[in-house]
Every structure is written in structure tokens, then in C-alpha cells.
């Protein structure tokens, strides 16, 4: 088995024999009060369950289906909100960057810069993120095979960045559908970096509602359990206290009141998987 590079993002240890970690939060910052409320509730829950936690929220969703869709508060306002959450709640912060010009200011606030799946081959963006000093989460494009992600990893690593995460989020299967090939996880792990399973985006139906994406949230739990059993290092879950009212990706978000039960199940499974790995 390829050794996984171990590193830390704040208090969160990744790779090696580290416990399963969680990246979670709303798809987009809806307001400072809403994002802060979710960050506080997620931090409290993960502390109770002793799960390493990174808070995720986007300041700008530049790849929304429709021109009329809500994108977020934007770079300046969004980073201010994320900075306040980081100070108040005390958790590492992740947000995605869509443009090279956003990388430097985002890296001043965010502990992890995420490369969206649609941009996973954009060389200039990957190089800028690698040079930023932040950790980099590379989302695998829906159009890429898992082994092709070695090229994206190589681009970021060429800058000297060693804190790289590789995230699976499903592959396009015909029109407006995604599937997850469980073989992807051991293939991605061979690249030597922690592997995350973005469960909630994997149940998305891209563009499935015409002006927005649809989703099948009933499959979040079975996929989370399957990915955990396959040995992923972390899970990525977009959560919302009222998904039907979410301003982005509500159709594939996990209701906040279902998160504790899910985490209890996958943490038990993750502990067993790690025991097998050390046997």
C-alpha cells in the first residue's frame, strides 16, 4: 500500500492512521448569521463525537446553472464572514476559488483552498493555489478518470506544496446523472495524499431541474458508509438545517438533524476499517 503523506490543517491531522475527518457546511454563505450558526452547531457536534472538523462554505458559486441563481456575498464580503467565523468558532476554514486573482486574498483567511471539479485541469489556478501557502483540496472533475488526477496533483506538488487533498465527487453517467466507482478510492490513494469522498455532490443530478441541479439525498447515507468502508480519509458533506430553503444545492444537502446519526455510524465503521488496516 502506498504510504499516505501526513500533515495537519490547524488541529486536524490528515493521512496515515489519523481518524476519519469531516469537511462540512452549507454550499454557499447565505448570510453571516446563518453561516455562523451552522459553523457553531457543526463544531459542537463534531467536538461531542470527537471528529476532526473543517468548516466549508463558498463565498462565490461561480458555476451556478442559471444566471439568476444566487452566487453568494462575493470575495470581500464572504472572506470577511469566513474570517469572523474562524475567530469566533475556532475551526479551520475551506472555501473554493474560481479565479487566479482570488487565490491570494482567499489564502489570507482560508486554511484550505478548494479547486472546483470543473476547474481541476486549469493549470494557472492550480499553480497559484499551490504557491499560496494554504492546503489545497483538488476536486476530481466529473469528466476525469481517477488516474488522470495524478496530473492535477503533479501541478500543485510542482510548486512545493505538500498539503494536498484529493476529493472524489462522482463521474458523469449519461446526462444529468453521476455515479461513484468505489475503485476510485484506492486508485487515488496511490498518489500518496489523503483522499476525501464528497458524498453530497455525488448524489447531485447536474442541471436536473432545468435552471438548477436536482439531487437524490436518500442515497447520502449508503454512499457515505460505502466510501468509509473503502478506506477514505475524510468525508465532505454539505448540510443545511432546512434544505428546501437553501439558496444553493438544497436538493442534495443533508438535513442537519440527520448528521449526528450518520456520523455515529460512519465513525464506528471507520474505526473498524483502520483496525483491519493495521492488522
ZAGUKOL-967513 format. One record per residue (C-alpha): residue number from 1; z, y, x. Coordinates in steps of 0.2 Angstrom, whole numbers. Example, Ala and Ser with C-alpha at 12.3 -4.5 7.8 and 13.67 -1.06 7.14 Angstrom:
<i = 1 z = 39 y = -22 x = 62>;
<i = 2 z = 36 y = -5 x = 68>;
//
This chain:
<i = 1 z = 0 y = 0 x = 0>;
<i = 2 z = -4 y = 17 x = 7>;
<i = 3 z = 11 y = 27 x = 11>;
<i = 4 z = 13 y = 42 x = -1>;
<i = 5 z = 16 y = 59 x = 8>;
<i = 6 z = 34 y = 65 x = 3>;
<i = 7 z = 38 y = 83 x = 0>;
<i = 8 z = 49 y = 95 x = -10>;
<i = 9 z = 45 y = 109 x = -23>;
<i = 10 z = 61 y = 118 x = -24>;
<i = 11 z = 74 y = 104 x = -28>;
<i = 12 z = 61 y = 92 x = -35>;
<i = 13 z = 57 y = 78 x = -22>;
<i = 14 z = 40 y = 70 x = -24>;
<i = 15 z = 32 y = 54 x = -17>;
<i = 16 z = 39 y = 39 x = -8>;
<i = 17 z = 54 y = 32 x = -18>;
<i = 18 z = 58 y = 48 x = -27>;
<i = 19 z = 61 y = 46 x = -45>;
<i = 20 z = 48 y = 50 x = -59>;
<i = 21 z = 47 y = 69 x = -61>;
<i = 22 z = 41 y = 79 x = -76>;
<i = 23 z = 29 y = 94 x = -77>;
<i = 24 z = 31 y = 101 x = -95>;
<i = 25 z = 30 y = 116 x = -105>;
<i = 26 z = 18 y = 125 x = -118>;
<i = 27 z = 0 y = 126 x = -115>;
<i = 28 z = 0 y = 145 x = -114>;
<i = 29 z = 13 y = 158 x = -114>;
<i = 30 z = 14 y = 164 x = -132>;
<i = 31 z = 27 y = 177 x = -128>;
<i = 32 z = 41 y = 180 x = -116>;
<i = 33 z = 55 y = 174 x = -129>;
<i = 34 z = 45 y = 159 x = -133>;
<i = 35 z = 41 y = 153 x = -116>;
<i = 36 z = 59 y = 157 x = -110>;
<i = 37 z = 66 y = 147 x = -125>;
<i = 38 z = 56 y = 132 x = -121>;
<i = 39 z = 60 y = 133 x = -102>;
<i = 40 z = 79 y = 133 x = -106>;
<i = 41 z = 78 y = 119 x = -118>;
<i = 42 z = 67 y = 108 x = -106>;
<i = 43 z = 79 y = 112 x = -92>;
<i = 44 z = 94 y = 107 x = -102>;
<i = 45 z = 87 y = 91 x = -107>;
<i = 46 z = 80 y = 86 x = -90>;
<i = 47 z = 97 y = 90 x = -82>;
<i = 48 z = 106 y = 79 x = -95>;
<i = 49 z = 94 y = 65 x = -92>;
<i = 50 z = 94 y = 68 x = -73>;
<i = 51 z = 75 y = 70 x = -72>;
<i = 52 z = 67 y = 82 x = -59>;
<i = 53 z = 58 y = 95 x = -68>;
<i = 54 z = 44 y = 108 x = -65>;
<i = 55 z = 41 y = 121 x = -79>;
<i = 56 z = 22 y = 123 x = -84>;
<i = 57 z = 14 y = 137 x = -94>;
<i = 58 z = -3 y = 146 x = -92>;
<i = 59 z = -4 y = 165 x = -91>;
<i = 60 z = -23 y = 164 x = -95>;
<i = 61 z = -33 y = 150 x = -103>;
<i = 62 z = -50 y = 155 x = -96>;
<i = 63 z = -58 y = 139 x = -103>;
<i = 64 z = -54 y = 140 x = -122>;
<i = 65 z = -68 y = 133 x = -133>;
<i = 66 z = -71 y = 149 x = -143>;
<i = 67 z = -72 y = 167 x = -138>;
<i = 68 z = -60 y = 171 x = -152>;
<i = 69 z = -46 y = 159 x = -146>;
<i = 70 z = -30 y = 166 x = -139>;
<i = 71 z = -30 y = 165 x = -120>;
<i = 72 z = -13 y = 172 x = -115>;
<i = 73 z = -5 y = 188 x = -109>;
<i = 74 z = -16 y = 189 x = -93>;
<i = 75 z = -12 y = 189 x = -75>;
<i = 76 z = 0 y = 203 x = -73>;
<i = 77 z = 10 y = 201 x = -89>;
<i = 78 z = 10 y = 182 x = -88>;
<i = 79 z = 16 y = 182 x = -70>;
<i = 80 z = 30 y = 194 x = -74>;
<i = 81 z = 36 y = 182 x = -88>;
<i = 82 z = 35 y = 167 x = -77>;
<i = 83 z = 45 y = 176 x = -63>;
<i = 84 z = 58 y = 181 x = -76>;
<i = 85 z = 59 y = 163 x = -81>;
<i = 86 z = 61 y = 157 x = -63>;
<i = 87 z = 75 y = 169 x = -60>;
<i = 88 z = 84 y = 166 x = -77>;
<i = 89 z = 82 y = 147 x = -79>;
<i = 90 z = 81 y = 142 x = -60>;
<i = 91 z = 67 y = 129 x = -61>;
<i = 92 z = 50 y = 128 x = -51>;
<i = 93 z = 35 y = 135 x = -60>;
<i = 94 z = 17 y = 129 x = -61>;
<i = 95 z = 3 y = 139 x = -68>;
<i = 96 z = -16 y = 136 x = -67>;
<i = 97 z = -28 y = 148 x = -58>;
<i = 98 z = -46 y = 150 x = -63>;
<i = 99 z = -52 y = 163 x = -50>;
<i = 100 z = -50 y = 166 x = -32>;
<i = 101 z = -44 y = 184 x = -35>;
<i = 102 z = -29 y = 177 x = -45>;
<i = 103 z = -23 y = 165 x = -31>;
<i = 104 z = -13 y = 177 x = -20>;
<i = 105 z = -3 y = 185 x = -34>;
<i = 106 z = 0 y = 169 x = -43>;
<i = 107 z = 7 y = 161 x = -27>;
<i = 108 z = 20 y = 175 x = -26>;
<i = 109 z = 28 y = 169 x = -42>;
<i = 110 z = 22 y = 151 x = -44>;
<i = 111 z = 28 y = 136 x = -34>;
<i = 112 z = 13 y = 126 x = -39>;
<i = 113 z = -5 y = 132 x = -42>;
<i = 114 z = -15 y = 121 x = -53>;
<i = 115 z = -33 y = 119 x = -52>;
<i = 116 z = -40 y = 115 x = -69>;
<i = 117 z = -51 y = 100 x = -71>;
<i = 118 z = -66 y = 109 x = -75>;
<i = 119 z = -65 y = 118 x = -58>;
<i = 120 z = -60 y = 103 x = -47>;
<i = 121 z = -76 y = 105 x = -37>;
<i = 122 z = -75 y = 124 x = -34>;
<i = 123 z = -73 y = 124 x = -15>;
<i = 124 z = -68 y = 143 x = -13>;
<i = 125 z = -55 y = 141 x = -26>;
<i = 126 z = -48 y = 125 x = -18>;
<i = 127 z = -48 y = 133 x = -1>;
<i = 128 z = -39 y = 149 x = -7>;
<i = 129 z = -26 y = 138 x = -16>;
<i = 130 z = -23 y = 128 x = -1>;
<i = 131 z = -21 y = 143 x = 10>;
<i = 132 z = -9 y = 151 x = -2>;
<i = 133 z = 7 y = 143 x = 4>;
<i = 134 z = 11 y = 136 x = -14>;
<i = 135 z = 9 y = 117 x = -18>;
<i = 136 z = -7 y = 113 x = -26>;
<i = 137 z = -10 y = 102 x = -41>;
<i = 138 z = -28 y = 96 x = -42>;
<i = 139 z = -33 y = 90 x = -60>;
<i = 140 z = -46 y = 77 x = -59>;
<i = 141 z = -62 y = 83 x = -68>;
<i = 142 z = -67 y = 73 x = -84>;
<i = 143 z = -84 y = 71 x = -76>;
<i = 144 z = -77 y = 63 x = -60>;
<i = 145 z = -73 y = 46 x = -54>;
<i = 146 z = -56 y = 44 x = -46>;
<i = 147 z = -63 y = 40 x = -29>;
<i = 148 z = -73 y = 56 x = -30>;
<i = 149 z = -56 y = 66 x = -30>;
<i = 150 z = -55 y = 62 x = -11>;
<i = 151 z = -67 y = 76 x = -8>;
<i = 152 z = -56 y = 89 x = -18>;
<i = 153 z = -41 y = 83 x = -8>;
<i = 154 z = -50 y = 85 x = 8>;
<i = 155 z = -55 y = 103 x = 4>;
<i = 156 z = -37 y = 108 x = 1>;
<i = 157 z = -30 y = 97 x = 15>;
<i = 158 z = -43 y = 106 x = 27>;
<i = 159 z = -33 y = 122 x = 25>;
<i = 160 z = -17 y = 114 x = 32>;
<i = 161 z = -9 y = 112 x = 15>;
<i = 162 z = 1 y = 95 x = 14>;
<i = 163 z = 9 y = 98 x = -3>;
<i = 164 z = -4 y = 91 x = -14>;
<i = 165 z = -3 y = 83 x = -31>;
<i = 166 z = -17 y = 73 x = -39>;
<i = 167 z = -17 y = 73 x = -58>;
<i = 168 z = -27 y = 61 x = -69>;
<i = 169 z = -31 y = 68 x = -87>;
<i = 170 z = -44 y = 56 x = -93>;
<i = 171 z = -63 y = 54 x = -92>;
<i = 172 z = -76 y = 59 x = -104>;
<i = 173 z = -82 y = 45 x = -115>;
<i = 174 z = -97 y = 50 x = -125>;
<i = 175 z = -95 y = 66 x = -135>;
<i = 176 z = -78 y = 74 x = -139>;
<i = 177 z = -68 y = 59 x = -133>;
<i = 178 z = -58 y = 55 x = -117>;
<i = 179 z = -52 y = 38 x = -110>;
<i = 180 z = -39 y = 34 x = -97>;
<i = 181 z = -44 y = 20 x = -85>;
<i = 182 z = -27 y = 13 x = -78>;
<i = 183 z = -36 y = 8 x = -62>;
<i = 184 z = -37 y = 26 x = -58>;
<i = 185 z = -19 y = 27 x = -53>;
<i = 186 z = -19 y = 15 x = -38>;
<i = 187 z = -36 y = 22 x = -33>;
<i = 188 z = -29 y = 40 x = -32>;
<i = 189 z = -13 y = 34 x = -24>;
<i = 190 z = -24 y = 28 x = -9>;
<i = 191 z = -27 y = 46 x = -5>;
<i = 192 z = -9 y = 47 x = 1>;
<i = 193 z = -2 y = 60 x = -11>;
<i = 194 z = 9 y = 60 x = -27>;
<i = 195 z = -1 y = 55 x = -42>;
<i = 196 z = 3 y = 63 x = -60>;
<i = 197 z = -3 y = 57 x = -77>;
<i = 198 z = -7 y = 72 x = -88>;
<i = 199 z = -3 y = 62 x = -104>;
<i = 200 z = -6 y = 76 x = -117>;
<i = 201 z = -23 y = 82 x = -111>;
<i = 202 z = -28 y = 63 x = -111>;
<i = 203 z = -26 y = 62 x = -129>;
<i = 204 z = -36 y = 78 x = -132>;
<i = 205 z = -53 y = 77 x = -141>;
<i = 206 z = -63 y = 91 x = -132>;
<i = 207 z = -71 y = 103 x = -144>;
<i = 208 z = -67 y = 91 x = -158>;
<i = 209 z = -63 y = 104 x = -171>;
<i = 210 z = -79 y = 114 x = -168>;
<i = 211 z = -70 y = 130 x = -162>;
<i = 212 z = -56 y = 121 x = -154>;
<i = 213 z = -51 y = 105 x = -147>;
<i = 214 z = -43 y = 91 x = -158>;
<i = 215 z = -31 y = 78 x = -152>;
<i = 216 z = -23 y = 61 x = -156>;
<i = 217 z = -4 y = 64 x = -152>;
<i = 218 z = 1 y = 47 x = -159>;
<i = 219 z = -5 y = 39 x = -143>;
<i = 220 z = 6 y = 50 x = -131>;
<i = 221 z = 20 y = 38 x = -130>;
<i = 222 z = 10 y = 22 x = -127>;
<i = 223 z = -1 y = 30 x = -114>;
<i = 224 z = 15 y = 38 x = -105>;
<i = 225 z = 23 y = 21 x = -105>;
<i = 226 z = 7 y = 13 x = -98>;
<i = 227 z = 5 y = 26 x = -84>;
<i = 228 z = 23 y = 24 x = -79>;
<i = 229 z = 21 y = 5 x = -78>;
<i = 230 z = 6 y = 8 x = -67>;
<i = 231 z = 17 y = 17 x = -55>;
<i = 232 z = 13 y = 36 x = -57>;
<i = 233 z = 25 y = 48 x = -48>;
<i = 234 z = 26 y = 60 x = -62>;
<i = 235 z = 21 y = 64 x = -80>;
<i = 236 z = 13 y = 80 x = -87>;
<i = 237 z = 17 y = 84 x = -105>;
<i = 238 z = 13 y = 99 x = -115>;
<i = 239 z = 27 y = 102 x = -128>;
<i = 240 z = 30 y = 113 x = -142>;
<i = 241 z = 44 y = 115 x = -155>;
<i = 242 z = 30 y = 117 x = -169>;
<i = 243 z = 13 y = 110 x = -163>;
<i = 244 z = 4 y = 115 x = -179>;
<i = 245 z = 9 y = 133 x = -175>;
<i = 246 z = 5 y = 133 x = -156>;
<i = 247 z = -8 y = 146 x = -150>;
<i = 248 z = -17 y = 133 x = -139>;
<i = 249 z = -18 y = 114 x = -138>;
<i = 250 z = -6 y = 111 x = -153>;
<i = 251 z = -17 y = 96 x = -159>;
<i = 252 z = -12 y = 86 x = -143>;
<i = 253 z = 5 y = 93 x = -139>;
<i = 254 z = 21 y = 83 x = -140>;
<i = 255 z = 34 y = 89 x = -153>;
<i = 256 z = 49 y = 95 x = -143>;
<i = 257 z = 61 y = 85 x = -154>;
<i = 258 z = 52 y = 69 x = -148>;
<i = 259 z = 53 y = 72 x = -130>;
<i = 260 z = 71 y = 65 x = -127>;
<i = 261 z = 67 y = 48 x = -134>;
<i = 262 z = 51 y = 47 x = -124>;
<i = 263 z = 59 y = 52 x = -108>;
<i = 264 z = 73 y = 39 x = -110>;
<i = 265 z = 60 y = 25 x = -112>;
<i = 266 z = 49 y = 30 x = -98>;
<i = 267 z = 63 y = 33 x = -86>;
<i = 268 z = 70 y = 16 x = -89>;
<i = 269 z = 53 y = 9 x = -86>;
<i = 270 z = 50 y = 20 x = -70>;
<i = 271 z = 67 y = 13 x = -63>;
<i = 272 z = 61 y = -5 x = -65>;
<i = 273 z = 44 y = -1 x = -58>;
<i = 274 z = 52 y = 6 x = -42>;
<i = 275 z = 64 y = -9 x = -41>;
<i = 276 z = 48 y = -20 x = -41>;
<i = 277 z = 40 y = -9 x = -28>;
<i = 278 z = 55 y = -11 x = -16>;
<i = 279 z = 57 y = -30 x = -19>;
//
